[in-house]
Amino acid sequence: MSKLEADVFSHRDVIEDVCLCLTTLFTTRKYSVPLDRDFGLEMDALDEPSPRAMALIRSAIYSAADKYEPRAEIISVAFEVISDAEDDKVVPVISWKLKEEYL
């Protein structure tokens, strides 16, 4: 394997690893991890009105990523509203990039 192939392979692995780590971080309920109760996102925002919930979730995403995933830089957090017959669901859409020092 050439150096270029090794660099591309390892770069792809880093991106996949960061993506997996962010997914785990953002789908874990805060206080549910026994040795790190601060890991994850608080779910209190789920009971708030949509504008307040979106602000709370956006803030929590930025804070959690800064604390637990130093390789990622969150670019934006937008929200997609999914409507069905019973209710509306607000789903965060997170854009991120790998920080330059990890490229």
N, C-alpha and C positions, 0 to 999 in steps of 0.2 A: 504494500500500500504506500503510495507516495505521500509526502508531507501535505500536499494540497488536499488529497482525499481524506487524510486523517483530520485536517482542520475543518473541512466541510462536515464530516461525520460528527465530530465532537460539537460543532456549532449547532447542528440539528438536535443532538442529544440535549444540549443545554436549553434550547428553546422548548423542547418537549417536556423537560423536567420542570422548568419554570411554569409552564402552562398547567401541568399536573399539580404543582404546589399551590398555585393561585386558585385552581378549582377546589382543591381540598380546603384551603383557607376560607374561601367565600361560601362554601356549602356546609361548613361546620358551625354548629350552634355554640356561641360563646358560653363558657362555664361547663361545657360537656367533656373537656379533656382533663383528666384527673391531675396530671402534673403541670399543666399550664392552663389555668382557668381563663386566662385572658385571650387564648387562641380562638379565632373564629369571629363571627359577627353576631351581635345581639339581634334577637328576633322581636324585640319590643316594637319596632317600627311597623310590624305587620298589622297592628291594630290601630294605627294612626290614619288620619285622612291622607289621601294620595300625595298632595304636595309636601306635607310634612314628612311622610314616610320616605319619599324620594330624597329629600334633603338629608335625613338621618342615615339612610342607606349609603348615599354617595359619600358622606363624611366618614362613615365606618369603613368603607372600602379603601379609601385613600389612607386612613390611619393604619388599618391592618396590613396593607401591602407595604407601607413604609417600615413597619415594625418587623414583619415576619418574612418578607421576600425582597431583600436588598438588590437582587439582580434585575428586578422589574421596575419600570417607571410607568405609572398609570397615566395615560394621555387624556382619557375622558371616560366619564360614566354617563351614559344616556339611558333612557328608559323606553321600553316598548310596551304599549298597552294592548293586552290580548283580551278581547271581549268574547264571552260566550253567553248562553241563555241565562245562566244563573248570576254571574258577576263578572267584574273586570279584574284582570290580573296585571300587575305592573312588574315587568321583568327587567332587571338591569342588564345593559349591554356594555361590557367593559372593553375598552381599547387600551392596549399596553404595548410597550416595546422593551427590548433588552437594553440595559444600560451599556454605554460604550465600553466600559472597562471589562465587561464580560463577553464582548464580541471576539 
